[in-house]
Amino acid sequence: MEEPWVDWDWVADHRELIWDLFRSHVELTVVAVVIGLALSFPLALAARRWRLLYGPVLSATGVLYAIPSLALFALLLPWTGLTRTTALIGLVSYTLLILVRNIVAGLDGVAPEVREAATAMGMRGPLRLVSVELPLALPAVVAGIRLATVTTIGLVTVAALIGHGGLGQLILDGLNRSFPTPLIVGSALSVALAAVADVALVGAQRLLSPWATRDR
């Protein structure tokens, strides 16, 4: 008789470990995306204001995005060691290209006549940006956040190789021991987390920009 792919007794015995790793996975993802947003907004605003910066900013973030994750972690190890900081630097770097590009695209998509109308009403600079442009750019910005979040959830598992990979620790453990249960549990929870996060962000976008949903 073949043994089942998932040993549910093992799952029951390791519930606390699974929960701790799941929570760590969520924390790493949230922190990485939030830091990525904090860095991407000023970069995107600068690139939009001074168009000559747009190409260099996209090139620099594109180079970071193109570096294989294992190579990036290896480059960081001499400086930050096997720490959570190493994992976060790598994860944040992969969000920048996605977020900068979508923020700029969203702001560029605001109709010129809307900006002119806002200016005529006395809205200028930061006030116009916050009150008019960002709300209208929200669908594109949230689309970038969704992509960055789902990408980060997947990349967190790779950080298990430096000891900070959340559910990736289960996947790595299953591979090292040729034991499918932790591998399947870690993979399934990672996929489920990505799906739930994506749906949650879609819901948040609809709440924050109901006019975009009506237009579609």
C-alpha positions in Angstrom: 0.0 0.0 0.0 1.4 3.4 -1.1 2.0 6.0 1.6 -0.1 9.2 1.2 1.6 12.3 -0.1 0.7 14.2 3.0 1.4 12.9 6.4 -1.4 14.6 8.4 0.0 13.4 11.7 3.2 15.3 10.9 1.1 18.4 10.0 -0.8 18.1 13.3 2.4 17.7 15.3 4.0 20.7 13.6 1.1 23.2 13.6 3.0 25.8 15.7 6.0 25.6 13.4 3.8 25.9 10.3 2.0 28.9 11.8 5.2 30.6 12.8 6.7 30.2 9.3 3.4 31.4 7.7 3.4 34.5 9.9 7.1 35.1 9.1 6.3 34.8 5.4 3.5 37.4 5.6 5.7 39.8 7.7 8.6 39.6 5.2 6.2 40.2 2.3 4.4 43.1 3.9 7.6 44.8 5.1 9.3 44.4 1.7 6.4 45.8 -0.3 5.9 48.7 2.1 9.6 49.6 1.9 9.5 49.2 -1.9 6.5 51.6 -2.0 8.3 54.1 0.2 11.3 54.1 -2.1 9.4 53.9 -5.4 7.1 56.9 -4.9 9.8 59.5 -4.7 11.7 57.8 -7.5 8.5 57.8 -9.7 7.6 61.4 -8.9 11.2 62.5 -9.7 11.2 60.6 -12.9 7.9 62.0 -13.9 8.9 65.6 -13.1 12.3 65.4 -14.7 11.8 63.1 -17.7 15.5 62.7 -18.3 15.6 60.7 -15.0 13.0 58.2 -16.2 15.3 56.1 -18.4 18.2 55.9 -15.8 15.7 55.1 -13.0 14.1 52.3 -15.0 17.5 51.0 -16.1 18.8 50.9 -12.5 15.8 49.2 -11.1 15.7 46.9 -14.2 19.3 45.8 -13.5 18.3 44.9 -9.9 15.3 43.0 -11.1 17.4 41.1 -13.6 19.9 39.8 -11.0 19.0 36.2 -10.0 17.9 36.0 -6.5 20.5 33.5 -5.4 23.3 35.7 -6.9 21.9 38.8 -5.2 21.8 37.1 -1.8 25.3 35.9 -2.3 26.5 39.4 -3.2 24.9 40.7 0.0 26.3 38.0 2.4 29.7 39.6 2.9 28.0 42.9 4.0 24.9 41.8 5.9 25.5 38.1 6.6 22.8 35.5 7.1 20.3 38.0 8.4 16.7 39.2 7.9 18.3 42.4 6.5 19.8 40.4 3.6 16.5 38.9 2.8 14.7 42.2 2.9 17.3 44.1 0.7 16.9 41.4 -1.9 13.1 41.3 -1.7 12.7 45.1 -1.8 15.0 45.4 -4.8 12.7 43.2 -6.9 9.7 45.4 -6.2 11.2 48.7 -7.4 10.9 48.3 -11.2 7.3 47.1 -11.0 6.2 49.8 -8.7 8.1 52.7 -10.3 6.8 51.8 -13.7 3.2 51.5 -12.6 3.2 54.6 -10.6 4.5 56.7 -13.5 2.1 55.0 -15.9 -0.8 55.7 -13.6 0.1 59.4 -13.2 0.7 59.8 -16.9 -2.7 58.3 -17.6 -4.5 61.2 -15.9 -6.1 63.3 -18.6 -4.4 66.8 -19.1 -7.8 68.5 -19.0 -8.3 67.1 -15.5 -5.0 68.6 -14.3 -6.0 71.9 -16.0 -9.3 71.9 -14.2 -7.7 71.1 -10.9 -5.2 73.9 -11.4 -8.0 76.3 -12.3 -9.6 75.5 -9.0 -6.5 76.5 -7.2 -5.0 73.1 -6.7 -1.2 73.0 -7.5 1.8 70.9 -6.7 1.3 68.4 -3.8 -2.3 69.3 -3.3 -3.2 68.5 -6.9 -1.1 65.3 -6.7 -2.8 64.0 -3.6 -6.4 65.2 -4.2 -6.7 64.5 -8.0 -3.8 62.7 -9.7 -3.1 59.9 -7.2 -6.8 58.9 -6.8 -7.2 58.7 -10.6 -3.9 56.8 -10.9 -4.9 54.3 -8.2 -5.9 51.4 -10.4 -2.5 51.3 -12.1 -0.7 51.8 -8.8 -2.7 49.0 -7.2 -2.0 46.8 -10.2 1.7 47.3 -9.5 1.3 46.6 -5.8 -0.6 43.4 -6.7 2.2 42.2 -9.0 4.9 43.2 -6.6 3.1 41.4 -3.7 2.6 38.2 -5.6 6.2 38.2 -6.9 7.5 38.9 -3.4 5.5 36.0 -1.9 7.2 33.7 -4.3 10.7 35.1 -3.8 10.4 34.9 0.0 10.6 31.1 -0.4 14.1 31.5 -2.0 15.3 33.3 1.1 15.0 30.0 2.9 18.5 29.3 1.6 19.8 32.0 4.0 17.6 31.0 6.8 14.8 33.6 6.4 12.4 32.2 3.9 9.1 31.7 5.8 7.2 28.9 4.2 10.3 28.3 2.1 11.9 26.6 5.1 9.3 23.9 4.8 9.9 23.5 1.1 13.7 23.3 1.7 13.2 20.8 4.5 11.1 18.6 2.3 13.6 18.7 -0.5 16.6 18.0 1.8 14.9 15.0 3.5 13.0 13.8 0.4 9.9 14.1 2.5 7.0 15.4 0.5 4.7 16.6 3.3 6.5 19.8 4.4 7.2 20.5 0.7 3.6 20.2 -0.2 2.4 22.2 2.8 4.8 25.0 2.2 4.0 25.2 -1.5 0.3 25.0 -1.0 0.3 27.7 1.7 2.5 30.0 -0.4 0.1 29.7 -3.4 -2.9 30.2 -1.2 -1.3 33.3 0.4 -0.6 34.8 -3.0 -4.2 34.2 -4.2 -5.7 35.7 -1.0 -3.4 38.7 -1.1 -4.3 39.3 -4.8 -8.0 39.1 -4.1 -7.7 41.4 -1.1 -5.9 44.0 -3.0 -8.5 43.9 -5.8 -11.2 44.4 -3.2 -9.2 47.3 -1.7 -8.9 48.9 -5.1 -12.6 48.7 -5.7 -13.4 50.2 -2.4 -10.9 53.1 -2.9 -11.8 53.8 -6.5 -15.4 52.8 -7.2 -15.5 55.0 -10.2 -13.0 52.9 -12.0 -15.1 49.8 -11.4 -18.2 51.6 -12.8 -16.3 52.7 -15.9 -15.2 49.2 -16.6 
